[in-house]
Amino acid sequence: MRHLVILSGNSLKNKAWGEAALEHFGPKFDSSFMLQYDHWDSGEASLDFAKEEAKLRAHVHSLPTGTEVTLMAKSAGSLLVFLASYHQAVTPVRCVFFGIPFDLAATGLFLNDWSPVKNFTVPATAFHNVADPTTSYEFTKSTLKQYAPHITLVTTHEADHWYGDFTTYGIYLNHAPK
């Protein structure tokens, strides 16, 4: 069985991105799921990575044995994937990232310890807008090159942090190595 998990970005507006991604990509899998972050309901400013990682772990462990999990993550959700994989909360067969905010995580979340990225071995594709106003394309590009060169970086050209061109992403993903 092939299962898709969507991990949106931090802010509540990213919930709409996750729902749109789930609607677009979910039918290509046997089952799909979007992780609902607790802070979207509580009103807290940021997601609690430890709490959301535990929820992701519980979800993945509830799936039938042998389920192949693909993670599709945007912004802060991408960081959650790196941490959850590093902590062995999830072992996906493939990941797709959108707008990885490595520059925002360097001194805060990762504390300049790039182990979650260096030890990430999952086949993955990362889409990043060259003009993303939220997170640096150049920083993401250099971080991937240094710590995770196996992740395919696809430069995209939307002028925002929305990453909503699902049709283009899907065409690329259909032709990308599995």
N, C-alpha and C positions, 0 to 999 in steps of 0.2 A: 504494500500500500504506500502511496506517495502522499505526503501531508505537507501543506504550506502553513507556515506561521508568519504573520505580519507583525512587525514591531515598529510602531510609528515614532515620530520625533517627540520631543518633550512637551511642547505646549498643547493646549486643548485643541487648537486649530489643526493640529496634526492628526487628530482623531478622524477628521474628514478625509485626509490623505489615506490613512489606513483603510478606511471603509471603501474608498474608491479603488485602492490597490487590491483589496480582497475581492471586490466585485469583478475587476478586470482579470486578475491572475488566478483567483480561486477555482474557477471552472476547469482549469488545466490540470488540476490535481484531484485525487480521489476524495480528499477532505481538506478543509482549511479552517483557520482560526486566527483571530486578531487579539493580541494581548491588550486588555483594557488596564491602563495605568491607574492606580489608586488615587494619585494626586489630581487627576482630572475631576474626580468627584469631591475630594476633600478641600480643594482650593489651595493646596500647598503649591509653592512656586515651581518646584522641580521634582522629578521622579526620584524615588528611593531605589538606587540600583540594586542593593541587597534584597529588598522586598520583591522587586519585579523579577529578579533572577530566580528567587525561590518559587514564584508563581510560574515562571517559564519552565523550571525544572519539574514542578508538579504536573503541568500540562503534558509535557513530553513523556513523562513516565506513566501517564494514564493511557497512552496510545498502545495499540497492540504491538507485541514483540515483532521486530523486523520492519517496522514502519520506517520508511525513508523520509527524513525531515529536511525540508528546504526552508531556510530563514530568509525573509526579505525585510530589510531594515532601513529606516531613514533616520539620519541625523543621530540624536541621542540613542535611538534604538540600535544603531550600528555599534555604538560603544558597549551597549548591553550585550550584544552578540559576542564581542571580543572577550568581555569579562566572563560571561556564562560559559563560553567554550573553554577558557583558561581554567575555570573552576570545575570543569567537567559536569556542568549542569545540563548540557545538551551536546550531542555529537551529530551535527547536521551533515548531510551528504553534499550540500551546496548552499552557498550564501550569495545574496545580491544586496549590495549596499547603495544608498543614495545620500550624497552629501555628508560624508564622514567628518565630524568636527574634531579632528585630532588636535588642532590648535587650541580649542577650548578645553580639551581634556588633559593636555600635556602637564600642566602644573597643578591642576586640581584633582581630577579623578585618577589619572595614572601616576601622578607625583613623579613625572619623568622616568618612571619604570615602564618600559615598553614591552615587558614580558608577555602581556596578553596579545600583543600584535606579533612579536617575534615568534611566539610558539603557536600561532594560528596556522594550521596546515590545510584547512578546508578549501576545496576549489571554490573560487569566488570571483565575482565581477563587481566592480565599483563604478558607479556613474557619478560624475561630479561636474557641476556647472562651472566653467572657467570664470564666470562673473558672479558666482554665488556671494551675496552680500553678508551672509551669516558666518560662513566658514571658508577659510582660505584654500583655494584650489592648489596653489603652489605648495603649501604646507602638507596637504594630504598627498599630493604627488610625491614629494620628497620622503615622507614618512613611509609610504608604501614601497617606494624604491629601496629604502634602507632596511626596513624591517619585514616586509611581506611582499617581495618581488613576484611571487606566484599569483598575486591577486591582479587580475586584468583591470587596468584603469581605462575607462571609456570617458573621454572628454565630451561633455555636452555643452550646449550654448544657450540654455534658457537664462534669463537675467534675474533669476530669483532663487529662493531656497525651497520652492514648492515641489519640483521633480514630478510633474504631472503628465509628461509625454509618454504614457504607458504603451501606446502603440509602437513608438520607435524603440522603446526598451524591449518590448516583446519580440520585435523583429530581430534585434541584435541577439537577445538571449536564445532565440530559436536556432540561431546559426553559430552560437558560441560553443566551444568545447564543453562537454558535460563533466 
